[in-house]
């Protein structure tokens, strides 16, 4: 009798699906937030453009995670480690814990990414 284990291990893990869906909601909200910052003009426009580029980058990384691409895995690790470092610098302890848990979870699912 053939095993279904290989077939299940190649599918997208539920945690990755949840992480991507929540991430896409965040990207959607942040996108419009950054457009609002750009609309303020002046130096805020520059900050808004940088923020918008980061939001678009996060969206691209989430697509890579969703489709289980190896580059999506690598960039997601980098993105969330960078976010954890920024949380550490800004003393955002709860965000730091969440980002560390996300990095640990994504790293634990490395064998799912081709």
C-alpha positions in Angstrom: 0.0 0.0 0.0 1.6 3.3 -1.0 2.2 5.9 1.7 0.5 9.3 1.6 3.2 10.8 3.8 5.3 12.0 0.8 2.3 13.7 -0.8 1.3 15.5 2.5 4.9 16.6 3.2 5.1 18.3 -0.1 2.0 20.4 0.4 1.9 23.8 1.9 1.9 23.5 5.7 -1.1 25.1 7.5 1.2 27.5 9.5 2.7 28.8 6.3 -0.8 29.3 4.8 -1.9 31.2 7.9 1.3 33.3 8.0 0.8 34.2 4.3 -2.9 35.1 4.7 -2.2 37.3 7.7 0.8 38.8 5.9 -1.3 39.6 2.8 -3.8 41.4 5.0 -1.0 43.4 6.6 0.5 44.2 3.2 -2.9 45.4 2.0 -3.4 47.7 5.0 0.2 48.9 4.9 0.0 49.7 1.2 -2.9 52.2 1.7 -1.2 53.5 4.9 2.0 54.3 2.9 -0.1 56.0 0.2 -1.5 58.2 2.9 2.0 59.1 4.1 3.1 59.9 0.5 0.0 62.1 0.2 1.3 64.3 3.1 4.0 65.5 0.8 7.4 67.0 1.6 9.9 64.7 3.5 7.0 62.4 4.3 6.7 61.5 0.6 10.2 60.1 0.6 9.6 58.1 3.8 6.3 56.9 2.2 8.0 55.8 -0.9 10.6 53.8 1.0 7.8 52.3 3.1 5.9 51.5 0.0 8.9 49.7 -1.5 9.3 47.6 1.7 5.6 46.8 1.6 5.8 45.6 -2.0 8.9 43.6 -1.2 7.1 41.9 1.7 4.2 41.1 -0.7 6.7 39.5 -3.1 8.3 37.5 -0.3 4.8 36.3 0.8 4.1 35.1 -2.7 7.3 33.1 -2.7 6.3 31.5 0.7 2.8 30.8 -0.6 4.2 29.0 -3.7 6.9 27.2 -1.6 9.7 28.7 -3.6 13.3 28.4 -2.1 13.9 32.1 -2.7 10.7 32.9 -0.8 12.0 30.9 2.1 15.4 32.6 2.1 14.0 36.1 1.8 11.3 35.4 4.4 14.0 34.4 6.9 16.0 37.5 6.1 13.0 39.8 6.3 11.7 38.5 9.7 15.3 38.5 11.2 15.6 42.1 10.1 12.2 42.9 11.6 13.3 41.2 14.8 16.5 43.3 14.9 14.4 46.5 14.5 12.1 45.3 17.2 15.0 44.8 19.5 16.3 48.3 18.7 12.9 49.9 19.3 12.3 47.7 22.5 9.1 46.2 21.0 9.3 43.0 23.1 6.0 41.4 21.9 6.8 42.0 18.3 10.3 40.7 18.8 8.9 37.4 20.3 6.4 37.1 17.4 9.2 37.6 14.8 11.5 35.1 16.5 8.7 32.6 16.6 7.9 33.2 12.9 11.6 32.7 12.0 11.8 29.5 14.0 8.6 28.2 12.4 9.7 29.0 8.9 13.1 27.5 9.5 11.5 24.3 10.8 9.6 23.9 7.5 12.7 24.3 5.3 12.2 20.8 3.7 8.9 22.0 2.1 10.6 24.6 -0.1 12.0 23.5 -3.4 
